[in-house]
Amino acid sequence: MKDRRKRFVTLPVEHVEVNHKHVGLRLFFFIFFVAVAIVGIALGVYFLTRSESGWETVTVRSSAMNNCGGDFGFYYYFEGTSTQNRSAYRAVQDKYTELCVTAYREFSPYEDFSDVKNVRYINAHPNEEIVVDEVLYKAFEKSAWSRFLYGAPVWQAYESLCASSDDWTAELYDGALNAEAAAYYAEVLSFASDPDSVDLELLGDNKLILHVSPTYLAYAQENGVESFVDFAYWKNAFIIDALVEGLRAAGFGAGFLTSYDGYTRTLTDQHCTFPLFAKIDDSFVHEGVAQLGKNFSSVALHSFITRGMDDEMHYLYADGHYAHVYVDPTDAVSKCATDCFIVYSPEKSCADLLPYVYPLWIADSFDSSALSSYSSAGLFYVYTDGPTAHYSDPDLVVTMIDDGQWTFRSILD
């Protein structure tokens, strides 16, 4: 069952005709894409059936109606006899299903559940003390370094943009093309940046209060704002961490998970081979592979569509330019600083990587000088500069499939 239940939000604006400034696609882009296991990942082995030892895709049980399993690919290595593997698969599947159901219910900004105080509930009960689940409380704690969560109405509008089926609909939500939408976003982000207007107070013991000022409450009522906080495209970073922690605690440690929006976690050391892609016009060519043989967490971002589910993160206009869910809170315009940016670490979780990734990614230009602090923080990176991919990991092995136009440059050289 599809469970990415995003909905189209309604903006307090009317559609206006706009002049498109054609933004031509660059001739080619290069992408090193870590979070690719949903559509296929080369691991040096083929996935085997459950009748013998090997890799297997673990899915959420079909009977679980509300779950986040559709956001993730989960791959696990089973070793034993046919009977042992069938039993082990059911055990892993049961735990994975339980964790996916719990995470979906906790982080949902749109659905109510009578027995869960989730993101939707918090937004519907401002200025009240609420006790939430520990996983959700920790996610709020780890988000406190930024006021990102408070831009919820804008982030949800850009999700609607990227889910649009035509340019006319997309323009309704695009702050770069619709002046009324831009004005509305500016008003919302003015509230979002002001702690006196909206602020989440963490009281300890999983208790919190979402403080919302009378002025913002009145504005929300008048303009149809229902969400004061939302994790948006940060959400799966926290969920994948919770899934990994829950699986490890249950004794399952021979696999990895990856999300459609770029987050990857391994349960233990994995010898993984990731594909490298090049973009020439509108075609993607598998140019090479990169090997990584360590336990890691990663965030992999790219500025264009590479496969089916990426259209939930990007929208391609008929004139060839892109809009994204990645929105600059200073001007409410979507932007990506470079074509591809990956940060990974053997020590940190995906949520721990967020402060290192998005401030560089959502910008008018890529500030490579900021990467100088990554080594001391235990981080590695790959980013593109035209046809050149720069990387910092001495253990990363890059192999070209064909004679290509791409250059791989280590900062250690």
Residue pairs with C-beta under 8 A, 6 or more apart in sequence:
1 62
1 65
1 67
1 70
2 70
3 66
3 67
3 68
3 69
3 70
3 71
3 104
4 70
4 71
4 312
5 108
5 110
5 111
6 110
6 156
6 159
6 160
6 163
6 312
7 110
7 160
8 160
8 163
9 153
9 156
9 157
9 159
9 160
10 224
11 157
11 172
11 173
11 180
11 181
11 184
12 184
12 222
12 223
12 224
13 172
13 178
13 180
13 181
13 183
13 184
14 180
15 168
15 171
15 172
15 178
16 178
16 179
16 180
18 171
18 177
18 178
18 179
20 177
20 317
20 319
22 319
22 320
22 321
23 319
23 320
23 321
24 320
24 321
25 281
25 282
25 320
25 321
26 339
27 280
27 281
28 278
28 279
28 280
28 281
28 387
28 405
29 278
29 279
29 303
29 304
29 339
29 340
29 384
30 276
30 277
30 278
30 279
30 287
30 339
30 340
30 384
30 387
30 388
30 389
30 406
31 276
31 277
31 278
31 279
31 302
31 304
31 306
31 339
31 340
31 384
32 274
32 276
32 277
32 290
32 300
32 340
32 342
32 382
32 384
32 389
32 391
33 274
33 275
33 276
33 277
33 300
33 302
33 306
33 340
33 342
34 258
34 262
34 264
34 274
34 298
34 300
34 342
34 344
35 258
35 259
35 260
35 261
35 262
35 263
35 264
35 298
35 300
36 258
36 274
36 275
36 307
37 73
37 75
37 256
37 258
37 264
38 72
38 73
38 258
38 259
38 260
38 307
38 309
39 307
39 308
40 275
41 75
41 258
41 272
41 273
41 274
41 275
42 273
42 274
42 275
42 289
43 55
43 75
43 270
43 271
43 272
43 273
44 271
44 273
45 54
45 55
46 54
46 55
47 54
47 55
47 56
47 57
47 75
48 54
48 55
48 56
49 56
50 56
50 78
50 82
50 85
50 86
50 89
51 82
51 85
52 82
52 85
53 77
53 78
53 79
53 80
53 85
54 77
54 78
55 75
55 76
55 77
55 78
56 75
56 76
56 77
56 78
56 85
56 89
57 73
57 74
57 75
58 74
58 75
58 76
58 89
58 92
58 93
58 96
58 255
59 69
59 74
59 93
60 67
60 69
60 93
60 96
60 97
60 100
60 101
61 93
61 94
61 97
64 97
64 100
64 101
66 101
66 104
66 105
66 111
66 113
67 97
67 100
67 101
67 103
67 104
68 100
68 103
68 104
68 107
68 236
68 239
69 96
69 97
69 100
71 236
71 239
71 259
71 260
71 261
72 100
72 236
72 239
72 240
72 243
72 257
72 258
72 259
72 260
73 257
73 258
73 259
74 96
74 243
74 255
74 256
74 257
75 255
75 256
75 257
76 89
76 92
76 252
76 254
76 255
77 254
77 255
78 85
78 88
78 89
78 254
79 85
79 254
80 88
91 252
92 247
92 252
92 255
95 246
95 247
95 250
95 252
96 243
96 247
98 246
99 242
99 243
99 246
99 247
100 243
102 133
102 135
103 135
103 239
103 242
103 243
105 111
105 113
105 116
105 118
106 116
106 118
106 119
106 132
106 133
106 135
106 136
107 118
107 119
107 136
107 139
107 231
107 235
107 238
107 239
108 118
108 119
108 120
109 119
109 120
109 123
109 152
109 156
109 227
109 230
109 231
110 120
111 118
111 120
112 118
112 120
112 121
112 124
116 133
117 130
117 131
117 132
117 133
118 132
118 136
119 136
119 227
119 229
119 230
119 231
121 130
122 130
122 132
122 208
122 210
122 229
123 152
123 210
123 226
123 227
123 228
123 229
123 230
124 226
125 210
126 210
126 211
126 212
126 217
126 228
127 209
127 210
127 211
127 212
128 209
128 210
129 203
129 207
129 208
129 209
130 207
130 208
130 209
130 210
131 205
131 206
131 207
132 206
132 207
132 208
133 206
134 206
135 238
135 242
137 202
137 206
137 208
138 238
139 231
139 238
139 351
140 149
140 200
140 202
140 208
141 202
142 238
142 351
142 352
142 354
143 149
143 231
143 234
143 354
144 202
145 355
146 354
146 355
147 192
147 193
147 195
147 329
148 232
148 234
148 329
148 358
149 200
149 229
149 230
149 231
149 234
150 191
150 192
150 193
150 198
150 199
150 228
150 229
151 188
151 189
151 192
151 232
151 327
151 329
152 192
152 227
152 228
152 229
152 230
152 232
153 188
153 225
153 227
154 175
154 185
154 188
154 189
154 192
154 327
154 329
154 332
155 230
155 232
155 233
155 325
155 327
156 227
156 230
156 232
157 173
157 181
157 185
158 173
158 323
158 324
158 325
158 327
158 334
159 232
159 312
159 325
160 173
161 170
161 172
161 173
161 174
161 315
161 323
161 325
161 334
162 311
162 312
162 313
162 314
162 315
162 323
162 324
162 325
163 311
163 312
164 170
164 173
164 315
167 317
167 318
170 315
170 317
170 323
171 177
171 178
172 178
172 181
173 181
174 181
174 323
174 334
175 181
175 182
175 185
175 327
175 331
175 332
175 333
175 334
176 182
176 323
176 333
176 334
182 332
182 333
184 223
185 332
186 332
187 219
188 225
189 329
189 332
190 197
191 197
191 198
191 216
191 219
192 198
192 329
193 329
196 213
197 212
197 213
197 215
197 216
198 210
198 211
198 212
198 213
198 216
198 228
198 229
199 210
199 211
200 208
200 209
200 210
200 211
200 229
201 208
201 209
201 210
201 211
202 208
203 209
210 228
210 229
212 220
212 228
216 228
219 225
220 226
220 228
231 238
232 325
233 261
233 313
233 325
233 326
234 351
234 354
236 259
236 261
236 263
236 350
237 263
237 299
237 349
237 350
237 351
237 353
237 354
238 350
238 351
239 259
240 257
240 259
240 263
240 264
240 265
240 350
241 265
241 297
241 349
241 350
241 351
243 257
243 265
244 257
244 265
244 267
244 349
247 253
247 255
247 267
248 267
252 267
253 267
253 268
254 267
254 268
255 266
255 267
256 264
256 265
256 266
256 267
256 270
256 272
257 264
257 265
257 267
258 264
258 265
260 309
260 310
260 312
261 312
261 313
262 299
262 300
262 301
262 302
263 297
263 298
263 299
263 300
263 350
264 296
264 297
264 298
264 300
264 344
264 350
265 296
265 297
265 349
265 350
266 272
266 295
266 296
266 297
268 295
269 293
269 294
269 295
270 293
270 294
270 295
271 291
271 293
272 291
272 292
272 293
273 289
273 290
273 291
273 292
274 289
274 290
274 291
274 292
275 286
275 288
275 289
276 286
276 287
276 288
276 289
276 290
276 389
276 398
276 406
277 284
277 285
277 286
277 287
277 306
278 284
278 285
278 287
278 404
278 405
278 406
279 285
279 304
279 339
284 306
286 401
287 400
287 401
287 402
287 404
287 406
288 398
288 399
288 400
288 401
288 404
288 406
289 398
289 399
289 401
290 396
290 397
290 398
290 399
291 396
291 397
291 398
291 399
292 344
292 393
292 395
292 396
293 395
294 346
294 395
295 346
296 344
296 345
296 346
297 344
297 345
297 348
297 349
297 350
297 352
297 353
298 342
298 343
298 344
298 345
298 350
298 353
299 342
299 343
299 344
299 350
299 353
299 354
299 357
300 340
300 341
300 342
301 326
301 336
301 340
301 341
301 342
301 357
301 361
302 310
302 336
302 339
302 340
302 341
303 314
303 322
303 324
303 336
303 338
303 339
303 340
304 314
304 316
304 322
304 339
305 311
305 314
305 316
312 325
313 324
313 325
313 326
314 322
314 323
314 324
314 325
315 322
315 323
315 324
316 322
317 323
322 334
323 334
324 334
324 335
324 336
325 334
326 334
326 335
326 336
326 358
326 361
326 362
327 333
327 334
327 335
327 362
328 334
328 335
328 362
328 363
335 362
335 363
335 364
336 361
336 362
337 360
337 361
337 362
337 363
337 364
337 365
337 366
337 367
338 361
338 366
338 383
338 384
338 385
339 384
340 382
340 383
340 384
340 389
341 357
341 360
341 361
341 366
341 381
341 382
341 383
341 384
342 381
342 382
342 383
343 353
343 356
343 357
343 374
343 379
343 380
343 381
344 353
344 379
344 380
344 381
344 393
345 352
345 353
345 377
345 378
345 379
345 380
346 378
347 378
348 377
348 378
348 379
353 379
356 374
356 377
356 379
359 370
360 366
360 367
360 370
360 371
366 383
366 385
368 383
368 385
368 390
371 381
371 383
371 392
374 380
374 381
374 392
375 392
380 391
380 392
380 393
380 396
381 390
381 391
381 392
382 389
382 390
382 391
382 392
382 393
382 396
383 389
383 390
384 390
387 405
387 406
387 407
388 406
388 407
388 408
388 409
389 398
389 406
389 407
389 408
389 409
390 409
390 410
390 411
391 398
391 408
391 409
391 410
391 411
392 410
392 411
392 412
394 410
394 412
396 410
398 408
400 406
